[in-house]
Amino acid sequence: MGVATIQAQSTLQLRVDPESMTFGYVLNSKTEPTYGGKVIQILSTTITDLTVPCVAGSGRRQYVVQVATFFKEMMTWQRDSQNVGRFSYPPRNYNLQVYAASLQFSEATENVIFPFTMKFKVSEDAGGIVSGAIAQAEIDRLKEGIGYVRNQFNDPKGQNQPVPAYDPNGGEGGGAGGGGAGGLPGPGDLPGSGSVPGGGLGGLLGGFGGTTT
C-alpha cells in the first residue's frame, strides 16, 4: 500500500493498493505477413482509463463523504476551467493527467470497510511509465503465445541429439565394415540453426486490459 495524490482544485491524498488499480488502453500495432508467418509491431500505447478501488476503513462514512465532496468539486472545476487534474503514485512513478469520471460507493447496512471506486479518463501518461509497462507486457504475451518449446530437435546445444534419418552411417552399426558414430550433422548442428528464447512478464498491467487496433 502506498499514498496516491490527486491534484485538481485542491489536493487529496489517500492510500491505495497498486495491484488493484487497472488501466484501459488502446494498443496501436501493425501486422505484416512473412514467409515464416507474420511480424507484429507495437507502435504505441494510449492509456484511456484509470480505475482506483479504495476502502475508507477506520475513516468510515465520514471519509467517503470527504472523497465524494472532493470528486464533485473536481468535476465542477474541470467543467468550468477545462483544466486537467493530476494523479500520481510515487512508489511506482505513475504520473497521469486525468479527468474525473465517476465515483462509486456502497451504502449497504452490512458494510464495515466502506469500499469506493474512483474512475478517471486519462488525458496523458506524463512519465510514460504505465504505457511502457503495458507495451512490454504485450510484447512478452506475444512471445509466450508463439508456442515455442525447446527440445532435442530444435536446440543446437541440447544433449542426445537424434540421429538423422538420412544418415546411413548413424548409430552403432554392425555387419561388414562396421558402423560409425557420427555421419552427417544433425539439424541442430547445421550453420544458421538456432532459436530465439521466449519470455514473459505477467501481471501490468495483471489488472491491465485493453483493445488492439
C-alpha positions in Angstrom: 0.0 0.0 0.0 1.2 3.5 -0.9 -0.1 7.0 -0.9 -1.6 8.4 -4.1 -2.1 12.1 -4.7 -4.8 13.7 -6.8 -4.2 17.4 -7.6 -7.0 19.5 -9.0 -8.9 22.5 -7.5 -7.3 21.2 -4.2 -5.3 18.1 -3.2 -6.4 14.8 -2.0 -4.1 12.1 -0.7 -5.2 8.5 0.0 -3.8 5.1 0.5 -4.3 2.7 -2.5 -3.2 -0.8 -3.4 -1.2 -0.6 -6.6 -2.2 -4.2 -7.5 -5.9 -3.2 -7.6 -5.5 -0.3 -9.9 -6.5 -1.1 -13.5 -5.9 0.7 -16.8 -7.8 0.8 -20.0 -5.7 1.2 -23.1 -5.6 1.1 -26.9 -2.7 -0.7 -28.5 -1.6 0.6 -31.9 0.0 -2.3 -33.7 0.9 -3.3 -37.2 1.0 -6.9 -38.6 2.9 -7.9 -41.7 2.8 -11.4 -43.2 6.1 -13.0 -43.9 7.3 -16.3 -45.4 7.8 -17.7 -41.9 4.5 -16.5 -40.5 3.9 -12.8 -39.5 5.6 -9.9 -37.8 3.7 -7.9 -35.2 5.0 -4.4 -34.5 3.7 -2.5 -31.4 3.9 1.2 -32.5 2.4 2.9 -29.5 0.1 2.5 -26.4 -2.5 5.0 -25.4 -3.9 4.9 -21.8 -7.6 5.7 -21.8 -9.0 5.0 -18.4 -7.8 4.6 -14.8 -9.8 2.8 -12.1 -8.8 3.1 -8.5 -10.6 0.9 -5.8 -10.1 2.1 -2.2 -11.6 1.5 1.2 -12.4 4.1 3.9 -11.5 1.7 6.7 -11.5 3.5 10.1 -12.5 6.7 8.4 -15.8 5.1 7.7 -18.7 7.0 6.2 -17.2 10.4 7.0 -14.1 9.7 4.8 -16.3 8.6 1.9 -18.2 11.8 2.2 -14.9 13.8 2.1 -13.8 11.9 -1.0 -17.2 12.4 -2.6 -17.1 16.1 -2.0 -13.6 16.4 -3.4 -14.7 14.4 -6.5 -17.8 16.6 -7.1 -15.8 19.8 -6.8 -13.1 18.4 -9.1 -15.7 17.6 -11.8 -17.2 21.1 -11.5 -13.7 22.7 -11.6 -12.8 20.8 -14.7 -16.1 21.6 -16.4 -15.7 25.3 -15.8 -12.0 25.7 -16.3 -11.2 23.0 -18.8 -8.2 22.2 -16.7 -6.8 18.7 -16.3 -6.1 17.1 -12.9 -3.1 15.0 -12.0 -3.0 11.5 -10.4 0.4 10.5 -9.1 1.6 7.4 -7.3 5.3 7.9 -6.3 6.1 4.3 -5.3 5.7 3.3 -9.0 6.4 6.7 -10.6 2.9 6.9 -12.0 2.2 10.4 -13.3 -1.1 10.8 -15.2 -3.1 13.8 -16.3 -6.7 12.9 -15.7 -10.4 14.0 -15.8 -12.7 12.8 -13.0 -15.3 10.4 -14.5 -17.2 8.8 -11.7 -17.2 7.8 -8.0 -19.0 4.6 -6.9 -19.6 3.5 -3.3 -21.8 1.1 -1.4 -24.5 2.1 1.1 -25.2 -1.4 2.3 -26.0 -1.6 6.0 -23.6 -4.6 6.5 -20.8 -2.5 5.0 -17.9 -2.3 7.5 -14.9 -1.3 5.4 -16.8 1.3 3.2 -15.3 0.5 -0.2 -15.4 3.0 -3.0 -14.1 3.2 -6.6 -12.8 6.3 -8.4 -12.7 6.3 -12.2 -10.8 8.7 -14.4 -10.4 9.5 -18.1 -6.7 9.7 -18.8 -5.5 12.6 -20.9 -1.8 11.8 -20.9 0.7 9.4 -19.3 3.2 12.2 -18.5 6.0 9.9 -17.4 5.4 7.2 -19.9 5.8 4.6 -17.2 2.4 3.0 -17.5 2.4 3.0 -21.3 5.9 1.4 -21.4 4.9 -1.3 -18.9 1.8 -2.2 -20.9 3.7 -2.3 -24.2 6.3 -4.6 -22.6 3.6 -6.8 -21.2 2.0 -7.1 -24.6 5.4 -8.0 -26.2 6.0 -10.7 -23.6 2.5 -12.0 -24.1 3.1 -12.3 -27.8 6.3 -14.1 -27.2 4.6 -16.6 -24.9 1.9 -17.1 -27.5 4.2 -18.2 -30.2 4.2 -21.7 -28.8 8.0 -22.3 -29.0 9.1 -25.2 -26.8 12.8 -26.0 -26.5 13.5 -29.7 -27.1 16.1 -32.0 -28.6 15.0 -31.4 -32.1 15.5 -27.6 -32.1 18.1 -26.9 -29.5 21.6 -26.7 -31.1 23.2 -27.2 -27.7 20.9 -29.9 -26.4 22.2 -33.3 -25.5 21.3 -36.7 -27.0 20.6 -35.2 -30.5 18.7 -37.8 -32.6 20.5 -39.4 -35.5 19.1 -38.0 -38.8 17.0 -40.5 -40.7 19.0 -39.8 -43.9 22.4 -40.7 -42.3 23.3 -44.2 -43.5 26.2 -44.5 -41.0 24.4 -43.2 -37.9 24.3 -45.1 -34.7 26.3 -48.1 -33.7 26.5 -50.1 -36.8 27.1 -53.8 -37.2 27.9 -56.0 -40.1 30.6 -55.7 -42.7 32.6 -52.6 -42.4 31.1 -51.8 -39.1 29.2 -48.7 -38.3 30.4 -45.3 -37.5 29.3 -42.8 -34.8 28.5 -39.5 -36.4 27.8 -39.2 -40.0 26.1 -36.0 -41.3 25.5 -33.3 -38.7 22.1 -33.2 -37.0 19.7 -30.4 -37.7 20.7 -28.6 -34.6 24.4 -28.5 -35.8 23.7 -27.0 -39.2 25.1 -23.5 -39.7 22.5 -20.8 -39.0 20.3 -23.1 -36.9 19.1 -21.8 -33.6 16.2 -20.3 -31.7 15.0 -17.1 -30.1 14.2 -17.6 -26.4 10.8 -16.6 -25.3 10.0 -14.7 -22.1 7.1 -13.4 -20.0 6.2 -10.6 -17.7 2.7 -11.3 -16.4 0.7 -9.1 -14.3 0.6 -4.5 -15.9 -0.7 -4.5 -16.0 -2.0 -8.1 -14.1 -5.1 -5.9 -13.9 -4.3 -4.4 -17.3 -7.0 -4.8 -20.0 -7.5 -3.2 -23.4 -8.1 -3.3 -27.1 -5.9 -3.7 -30.1 -6.1 -1.7 -33.3 
